[in-house]
Amino acid sequence: MKLKLKEDPREWRKFALAAAAGSAGVLALLWKRHAVDTGNIRILAGAVALTVLIGLIWPRVVRPVYRAAMTGSFYGGQIVGRVLLSVLFLLVLTPLALLLRVLGKDLLRLKRDPRAQTYWREAKWSDDFDRQF
């Protein structure tokens, strides 16, 4: 998969608004938990408001931050996705497959039966066509 950045001022504005909304959410959480005093919250809220104004008026200023954030999040997502899939395979699917193999289960019916005349199986027949799935 390849990174595709949208080089459009509308996207930069949306990014600035989303970043400001996320920052405002974090500030509200910090204020609610009394982790930061009121004076510092006002200063930080002013910085968030300034970021929104700059992003809306001059979106080109936000472009380098947008590019860095999108590039970092894309590659971070690629790494996290591969790690999670590896963990899923190693900790869930591999032990399950080994257990089924030890128990002699063939869920997909892939083993050939030399005594079988045919491998044809009749379809399940139902008169209920209202609920086909």
C-alpha positions in Angstrom: 0.0 0.0 0.0 1.3 3.4 -0.9 0.8 6.7 0.9 -1.4 9.2 -0.9 -1.5 12.7 0.5 -4.3 15.1 -0.5 -2.6 18.4 -1.5 -5.8 20.5 -1.1 -6.3 23.5 1.2 -9.6 22.1 2.2 -7.9 19.0 3.6 -5.4 21.1 5.5 -8.3 23.1 7.0 -10.1 19.9 8.0 -6.9 18.6 9.6 -6.4 21.9 11.5 -10.0 21.6 12.8 -9.6 18.0 13.8 -6.3 18.6 15.5 -7.8 21.5 17.4 -10.9 19.4 18.4 -8.6 16.6 19.7 -6.5 19.1 21.6 -9.6 20.7 23.1 -10.8 17.3 24.2 -7.6 16.6 25.9 -7.6 20.0 27.6 -11.2 19.4 28.8 -10.2 16.1 30.2 -7.2 17.6 32.0 -9.3 20.4 33.3 -12.0 18.0 34.6 -9.4 15.9 36.4 -7.7 19.0 37.8 -4.4 18.0 36.3 -3.7 21.6 35.0 -4.6 24.8 36.8 -7.1 27.3 35.3 -4.5 29.8 34.2 -2.6 27.3 32.1 -5.8 25.9 30.6 -6.7 29.4 29.4 -3.3 29.8 27.8 -3.5 26.4 26.1 -7.1 27.0 25.0 -5.9 30.2 23.4 -3.2 28.3 21.6 -5.8 25.9 20.3 -8.0 28.8 19.2 -5.0 30.4 17.5 -4.3 27.2 15.7 -7.9 27.0 14.4 -7.7 30.6 13.1 -4.4 30.1 11.4 -5.6 26.8 9.9 -8.8 28.5 8.6 -7.2 31.7 7.3 -3.8 30.4 6.1 -4.1 26.7 5.4 -0.7 26.6 3.7 0.9 27.1 7.1 -0.6 23.9 8.4 0.6 21.9 5.3 3.9 20.7 6.8 2.3 19.6 10.0 -0.4 17.8 8.0 2.2 16.1 5.8 4.3 15.0 8.8 1.2 13.8 10.8 -0.3 11.9 7.9 3.0 10.3 6.9 3.7 9.2 10.5 0.2 7.9 11.1 0.3 6.0 7.8 3.5 4.2 8.6 2.6 3.7 12.2 -0.7 2.1 11.1 1.2 -0.2 8.8 3.5 -1.4 11.6 0.6 -1.8 14.1 -1.4 -3.8 11.5 1.4 -6.2 10.8 2.2 -6.6 14.5 -1.5 -7.3 15.3 -1.8 -9.8 12.5 1.3 -11.6 13.5 0.1 -11.8 17.1 -3.3 -13.1 15.9 -1.7 -15.8 13.8 0.9 -16.8 16.4 -1.3 -16.8 19.5 -4.7 -17.8 18.1 -4.7 -19.5 14.7 -1.5 -21.5 15.0 -2.4 -23.2 18.3 -6.0 -23.8 17.0 -4.6 -25.4 13.8 -2.2 -27.6 15.8 -5.0 -28.7 18.2 -7.3 -29.6 15.3 -4.5 -31.5 13.6 -3.7 -33.5 16.8 -7.4 -34.3 17.3 -7.6 -35.5 13.7 -10.2 -33.0 12.6 -10.6 -32.1 8.9 -13.0 -29.2 9.0 -12.6 -28.4 5.3 -12.8 -32.1 4.2 -9.5 -31.9 2.4 -8.3 -35.5 3.1 -9.0 -38.0 0.3 -11.0 -41.1 1.1 -9.7 -43.9 -1.1 -12.9 -45.9 -0.5 -15.2 -43.1 -1.7 -17.0 -43.6 -5.0 -17.6 -39.8 -5.4 -17.0 -36.7 -3.4 -20.4 -35.2 -4.4 -22.6 -34.0 -1.6 -26.2 -33.2 -1.9 -27.2 -29.6 -1.4 -29.4 -28.8 1.6 -32.9 -28.4 0.4 -35.3 -25.9 2.0 -38.8 -24.7 1.1 -38.3 -21.4 3.0 -37.3 -18.9 0.3 -38.2 -15.9 2.4 -35.0 -16.3 4.4 -32.4 -17.4 2.0 -29.4 -16.6 4.1 
